[in-house]
Amino acid sequence: MDTEANGSAAAPAAEILWQLNAHMHQVAILRAALELEVWAKVAAGEDSVEQLSATEHWDPLGTRMLLDDLCSLKLLAREGDEYRLVPEAEHYLLPDKPTYMGKFLLSDSSWEGNNHLAEAIRTGNHPIGYSATATEAIDIWIGMYSRNWAAPETYLKKCDAMWHALGIHGRDGLRILDLACGPAPKSLALALANAGVRVTLIDWERILQVARKVTVDLGVDNQMTSLSGDLASVAYGRSQYDVAFLGDVTHFLSPEQNIRIFRKAYDALVDGGTLVVNAVRGEYLDPTEHGLWFYAISAGAAYNFQEYKDMLERARFTDIVDTNITDLRIQPIKATKRSQHTRGQQ
Ligand SMILES: C[S@@+](CC[C@H](N)C(=O)[O-])C[C@H]1O[C@@H](n2cnc3c(N)ncnc32)[C@H](O)[C@@H]1O
């Protein structure tokens, strides 16, 4: 018998495709549940198919399928006819909680511009869906970092380890510029390490409002100042900072945009100051980080060390050092500002 022709023994299992197919189903279920705000309704007491479909005028059969599918995804639990929230849903899926992740998940689920990814690759027209460096992404960042905002102490240890590995320590008078700071975990860690550290945060105003709340909760608000607005246009000042930090933002910017920001950071640093660039790196992309996501939502990419080195050199930085902090799975790059004057003295 010709096994190739009838496709039995020689055919590889299609497991990987079935797994992807299952993921596609799961995403669709999550999306529908977020749009319908199922968890808020269950929390409000509409906790059975009958109650939900009667109160919301939803189709009873579709409602039952959705609730049961959410149970199988472990995003809801069922006891008899009643459904209840699991702890993850309590924390992250109730819209009135500051830790709500639903807006972020819904927005990011259309990262590929609702089926425009192939077209973007054909034409080179990107970003699609949304742009990671525009104000439209603010809710995405707020949602993505909701656990950081709510429980910054869970991240601070990791941040300490990064500074330690880079040889940068909190000391009296150390001035840090945290560019595109988000919840600012890295600079907050240095501020907590020493009350004499001074931090300037830059991000969009709505992000800064949340970051300021975190600094108050941690008791370091008197060490912080902030400048709101677009990273590309805010004035950073001249020769004012010992350390400038760019965390997880340069992979969303084109090489030209990065060079412009590196130049501004160079001017803002004191002579001998350090720029730290921590980003998703091409050499280390892990399977949960898809390079195409950067392409779809930005003008950037997961650049490799050599690409960063070229950009940093074009911004006049020297002593460009790669690190790989394996415990934290991050690869920050360190670069130094040396003016012509001190370079001449070397
Ligand atoms: C992935 S988060 C990184 C947060 C933080 N730096 C960290 O290392 O965890 C990206 C941050 O960059 C900010 N951002 C992106 N584009 C920006 C722009 N054009 N101007 C100001 N902030 C921007 C976002 O608001 C967000 O807080």
The ligand as an SDF file (V2000), in Angstrom:
LIG
                    3D

 27 29  0  0  0  0  0  0  0  0999 V2000
    7.2470   49.2560   27.9500 C   0  0  0  0  0  0  0  0  0  0  0  0
    7.0330   50.6900   28.9050 S   0  0  0  0  0  0  0  0  0  0  0  0
    8.5720   50.7850   29.7840 C   0  0  0  0  0  0  0  0  0  0  0  0
    8.4450   51.3530   31.1710 C   0  0  0  0  0  0  0  0  0  0  0  0
    9.7340   51.4410   32.0050 C   0  0  0  0  0  0  0  0  0  0  0  0
   10.7230   52.2780   31.3680 N   0  0  0  0  0  0  0  0  0  0  0  0
   10.3210   50.0840   32.3420 C   0  0  0  0  0  0  0  0  0  0  0  0
   11.4990   49.8710   32.0460 O   0  0  0  0  0  0  0  0  0  0  0  0
    9.6060   49.2640   32.9110 O   0  0  0  0  0  0  0  0  0  0  0  0
    7.1680   51.9240   27.7470 C   0  0  0  0  0  0  0  0  0  0  0  0
    6.9210   53.3260   28.3120 C   0  0  0  0  0  0  0  0  0  0  0  0
    7.3380   54.2440   27.3260 O   0  0  0  0  0  0  0  0  0  0  0  0
    6.4380   55.3130   27.3340 C   0  0  0  0  0  0  0  0  0  0  0  0
    6.4940   55.9640   26.0240 N   0  0  0  0  0  0  0  0  0  0  0  0
    6.3910   55.3670   24.8160 C   0  0  0  0  0  0  0  0  0  0  0  0
    6.5030   56.2750   23.8440 N   0  0  0  0  0  0  0  0  0  0  0  0
    6.6720   57.4730   24.4470 C   0  0  0  0  0  0  0  0  0  0  0  0
    6.8340   58.7890   23.9610 C   0  0  0  0  0  0  0  0  0  0  0  0
    6.8410   59.0530   22.6510 N   0  0  0  0  0  0  0  0  0  0  0  0
    6.9590   59.7860   24.8520 N   0  0  0  0  0  0  0  0  0  0  0  0
    6.9450   59.5450   26.1860 C   0  0  0  0  0  0  0  0  0  0  0  0
    6.8030   58.2950   26.7120 N   0  0  0  0  0  0  0  0  0  0  0  0
    6.6620   57.2880   25.8410 C   0  0  0  0  0  0  0  0  0  0  0  0
    5.0990   54.6730   27.5750 C   0  0  0  0  0  0  0  0  0  0  0  0
    4.1380   55.5950   28.0230 O   0  0  0  0  0  0  0  0  0  0  0  0
    5.4710   53.6110   28.6220 C   0  0  0  0  0  0  0  0  0  0  0  0
    5.3320   54.0860   29.9330 O   0  0  0  0  0  0  0  0  0  0  0  0
  1  2  1  0
  2  3  1  0
  2 10  1  0
  3  4  1  0
  4  5  1  0
  5  6  1  0
  5  7  1  0
  7  8  2  0
  7  9  1  0
 10 11  1  0
 11 12  1  0
 11 26  1  0
 12 13  1  0
 13 14  1  0
 13 24  1  0
 14 15  1  0
 14 23  1  0
 15 16  2  0
 16 17  1  0
 17 18  1  0
 17 23  2  0
 18 19  1  0
 18 20  2  0
 20 21  1  0
 21 22  2  0
 22 23  1  0
 24 25  1  0
 24 26  1  0
 26 27  1  0
M  CHG  2   2   1   9  -1
M  END
$$$$
